Amino acid sequence: METKFKIDLNNCTGCGTCEETAPEVFKVVNEKATINNSAINKNIKAAIEAKDSCPDKAIVAV
């Protein structure tokens, strides 16, 4: 099963924690995080760590 995340843009402040933790998966563009969902499964540990470390709780599993 493929893991996918989405960004709650109402909560995301663009702090960059996700990009620092999992740069293969997350990028901050125009002060909001974006996700490369196709890279999550190859980088699952870092992606989950980024999700869990988001101070705004803006990354959610779907």
Secondary structure, DSSP 4 states (H G I P E B T S, - for coil): ----EEE-TTT-----HHHHH-TTTEEEETTEEEE-GGGTGGGHHHHHHHHHH-TT--EEE-
